[in-house]
Amino acid sequence: MPEHQREMLSLVTARVRDAFVRKPYYLDGATDLVSACRELAAHGLTSALVKDGERLGIFTTTDLRDALLRDEPPARLQVKAVARFDIIDVDANTELFEALWLMVRHRVHRLVVREGEHVVGLLGQLDLVSFVANHSLIVAIQIDEAASIDELEVAAQRIDQMVTLLHGSGIRIERVARLVGELSLRLKARLWALLAPAELVANSCLLVMGSEGRGEQILKTDQDNALVLRDGFAFAGLAEVTARFSEALARFGYPPCPGNIMVTNPLWCQSETGFREAIRGWLMGDDPEGPLRLAIFSDAAPAAGDAALLNRLREYLDSMFASHDAWLARFAAAADQFQEPGRWWARLTSRRDEQPLDLKKLGIFPIVHGVRSLALQYRVHELGTGARLARLVAGGHIDAQVARDLQDSLHFLMATRLAHQLEQRSAGATPTNEVRPSQLALLEREPLRDSLAVVKRFRAWLRQHFRFDSL
């Protein structure tokens, strides 16, 4: 096994306690900065935990740098005045992958490690990287520090490499999707910051939609994005900025959307009021593309700018659905539009069947869209299918066992699709959603059959729940 794969494999099984956790060193919050620096120097440290009554914070050389920019002399500044008390902690028995994700998610370089309520030390980013030469932290840093589109393109390519390593190392598909989704969202935000003037960023909200908005995109797919502008705000160079944004994403491996669902399309780049009118048209008009557009928008996540613009549109969408149960039933019926090919059950037992099965149409889409429809019905604002299912169960809208079966089936279908897409890509072919029964491994056949059976039962449940027969 190559060295980098062994390193990734260790990430699957390792716990935080297995990495190098530095013993905690404490400073009293009332200590002045000069004395604090003397203590750190004497012990060869660059950071320390700070106690201020019941509060626990952290002081690092970065905080010292910021403190030196203040008007007060360091000798008169107490360390608690410059320390940060919004620390992120992790249990020592947590999988190392979770610690890695916390660092990426919260953009921190150190985690406080606990065993119960007891602090056992600090896990630093460099210590984690030295324990396992992992791509994701490197990619995250590379994205944040990118000063040009060329530098971002390199980071985008490393995300592709990371997907192959993570999948090959046996990390669960939902974790791969979560980490890739976080990096991809950060990539779009950084690109937007490089291209859009601060005035435009502050008066708009850049959205990612579809599978990326749900945090379920792994391999790069078509661009699905939008831009909501604050009412009354106009920017003369908007078309040029959005064009450069889409061109850069294409360079990064995100092809233009065939349906033109991109910020370069005026329909997907307009004011908040304009989007309200569009939503109303999608819901009440006769545009055959309306339900599809509403489905895509309902999975929107903010990537950059003022998220309040999107939140208000979600509230508007909720209010619109309050009196449109019949439309919601027609919307949900899309989950039942793809019928299984004849004798598909028997075909999964054949090693000679070359007729492809579309995993997205037969399994992934019915689960995602059915759960999305229920989320719209019950005003669930979570975006990921798993998170939506959890909220639906908590609200008593779907049986807990059904939800578990759906989530397990979705994860299996996503993992199977990814495995075959990576094989297609390594062979120089364009990745698709299709698999041939003859290509399925023995251990893939029965779980796939069970997963499609779960989907079939869910579709029947949706038909009864939304009364498709009355449409």
Long-range contacts (C-beta under 8 A, 24 or more apart in sequence): 4-133, 4-165, 5-165, 5-168, 5-169, 7-132, 7-133, 7-134, 8-132, 8-134, 8-165, 8-166, 8-168, 8-169, 8-171, 9-169, 9-170, 10-131, 10-132, 11-96, 11-97, 11-100, 11-132, 11-134, 11-169, 11-171, 12-97, 12-169, 12-170, 12-171, 14-95, 14-96, 14-131, 14-132, 15-92, 15-93, 15-94, 15-95, 15-96, 16-90, 16-91, 16-92, 16-93, 16-94, 16-95, 16-96, 16-99, 16-111, 16-113, 16-123, 17-92, 17-93, 17-113, 17-120, 18-96, 18-131, 19-96, 19-99, 19-123, 19-127, 19-128, 19-131, 20-123, 20-127, 20-130, 20-131, 21-92, 21-113, 21-120, 21-121, 21-122, 21-123, 21-127, 22-121, 22-122, 22-123, 22-124, 22-127, 23-120, 23-121, 24-49, 24-119, 24-120, 24-121, 24-122, 25-49, 26-50, 26-51, 27-51, 27-59, 27-79, 28-79, 29-53, 29-55, 29-57, 29-78, 29-79, 29-80, 29-83, 30-78, 30-79, 30-80, 31-78, 31-79, 32-74, 32-75, 32-76, 32-77, 32-78, 32-79, 33-64, 33-67, 33-74, 33-75, 33-77, 33-78, 33-79, 33-82, 34-74, 34-75, 36-79, 37-64, 37-74, 47-110, 47-122, 47-124, 49-112, 49-119, 49-122, 50-79, 50-80, 50-83, 50-85, 52-80, 52-83, 52-85, 55-85, 56-85, 56-87, 56-112, 56-119, 57-83, 57-84, 57-85, 57-87, 58-83, 58-84, 58-87, 58-110, 58-112, 58-122, 59-83, 59-84, 60-109, 60-110, 87-112, 88-112, 89-113, 89-114, 89-119, 90-114, 90-123, 91-115, 92-120, 96-128, 96-131, 96-132, 97-171, 97-175, 99-123, 99-128, 100-128, 100-134, 100-136, 100-137, 100-179, 101-175, 101-178, 101-179, 101-182, 103-128, 103-137, 103-140, 104-136, 104-137, 104-140, 104-179, 104-182, 104-183, 105-182, 107-140, 107-144, 135-161, 135-162, 135-165, 136-162, 136-179, 136-183, 139-183, 140-183, 140-186, 143-183, 143-186, 143-187, 143-190, 144-186, 144-190, 146-190, 146-194, 147-194, 148-194, 149-191, 149-194, 149-248, 149-251, 152-187, 152-190, 152-191, 152-194, 152-248, 152-252, 153-248, 153-251, 153-252, 155-187, 156-187, 156-252, 156-253, 157-252, 157-253, 159-183, 159-184, 159-187, 160-219, 160-220, 160-253, 163-218, 163-219, 163-418, 163-422, 164-422, 167-415, 167-418, 167-419, 167-422, 172-411, 173-218, 173-411, 173-414, 173-415, 173-418, 174-386, 174-411, 176-218, 176-418, 177-215, 177-216, 177-217, 177-218, 177-414, 178-215, 180-217, 180-218, 181-212, 181-215, 181-216, 181-217, 182-215, 184-208, 184-212, 184-217, 185-212, 185-301, 185-303, 187-252, 188-225, 188-249, 188-303, 188-304, 189-303, 189-304, 191-245, 191-248, 191-249, 191-252, 192-245, 192-303, 192-304, 192-305, 193-304, 195-241, 195-244, 195-245, 195-248, 196-241, 196-245, 196-304, 197-235, 197-241, 199-235, 200-235, 200-238, 200-241, 201-304, 201-305, 202-305, 202-306, 203-229, 203-230, 203-233, 203-235, 203-305, 203-306, 204-228, 204-229, 204-230, 204-233, 204-305, 204-306, 204-309, 205-302, 205-304, 205-305, 205-306, 205-307, 205-308, 205-309, 205-310, 206-263, 206-302, 206-303, 206-304, 206-305, 207-300, 207-301, 207-302, 207-303, 207-310, 208-300, 208-301, 208-303, 209-261, 209-296, 209-297, 209-299, 209-300, 209-301, 210-261, 210-296, 210-299, 211-299, 212-301, 213-299, 213-300, 213-301, 213-383, 214-299, 214-301, 214-368, 214-383, 214-384, 214-385, 215-301, 215-383, 215-384, 216-368, 216-384, 216-385, 216-414, 218-414, 218-418, 219-418, 219-421, 219-422, 219-425, 219-431, 220-252, 220-253, 220-254, 220-255, 221-254, 221-255, 222-254, 222-255, 222-256, 222-257, 222-258, 222-259, 222-261, 223-249, 223-250, 223-254, 223-255, 223-256, 223-257, 223-261, 223-262, 224-257, 224-261, 224-262, 224-296, 225-261, 225-262, 225-263, 225-268, 225-303, 226-261, 226-262, 226-263, 226-268, 226-269, 226-297, 226-300, 227-263, 227-268, 227-269, 228-270, 228-271, 228-272, 228-275, 228-309, 228-310, 228-313, 229-269, 229-270, 229-271, 229-272, 229-274, 229-309, 230-271, 230-272, 230-306, 230-309, 231-271, 231-272, 231-273, 232-271, 233-271, 238-269, 239-264, 242-269, 259-289, 259-292, 261-293, 261-296, 272-309, 272-312, 272-313, 275-313, 276-313, 276-316, 279-313, 279-316, 279-317, 279-320, 280-320, 283-320, 283-321, 283-324, 283-327, 284-324, 284-327, 291-330, 291-331, 291-334, 294-331, 295-331, 295-334, 295-369, 295-372, 298-372, 298-375, 298-376, 299-372, 299-383, 301-383, 314-381, 317-376, 318-379, 321-376, 321-377, 321-379, 326-471, 328-373, 328-376, 328-377, 328-466, 329-466, 329-467, 329-468, 329-470, 329-471, 330-471, 331-373, 331-376, 332-369, 332-370, 332-373, 332-374, 332-377, 332-462, 332-466, 332-468, 333-466, 333-468, 333-471, 334-369, 335-365, 335-366, 335-369, 335-370, 335-373, 335-459, 335-462, 336-366, 336-459, 336-462, 336-463, 336-468, 338-362, 338-365, 338-366, 340-452, 340-456, 344-452, 345-449, 347-437, 348-437, 348-440, 348-445, 348-448, 348-449, 349-445, 350-437, 350-438, 351-437, 351-438, 352-438, 353-436, 353-437, 353-438, 354-436, 354-437, 354-438, 355-436, 355-437, 356-434, 356-435, 356-436, 357-434, 357-435, 357-436, 357-437, 358-433, 358-434, 359-413, 359-416, 359-417, 359-433, 359-434, 359-435, 360-417, 360-433, 361-433, 362-452, 362-455, 363-409, 363-410, 363-413, 363-451, 363-452, 363-455, 364-410, 364-413, 364-414, 364-417, 364-433, 366-455, 366-458, 366-459, 367-406, 367-409, 367-410, 367-413, 367-455, 367-458, 368-410, 370-458, 370-459, 370-462, 371-406, 373-462, 373-466, 374-398, 385-410, 386-410, 402-458, 402-461, 405-454, 406-454, 406-458, 408-451, 408-454, 409-450, 409-451, 409-452, 409-454, 409-455, 412-447, 412-448, 412-451, 413-448, 413-451, 416-444, 416-448
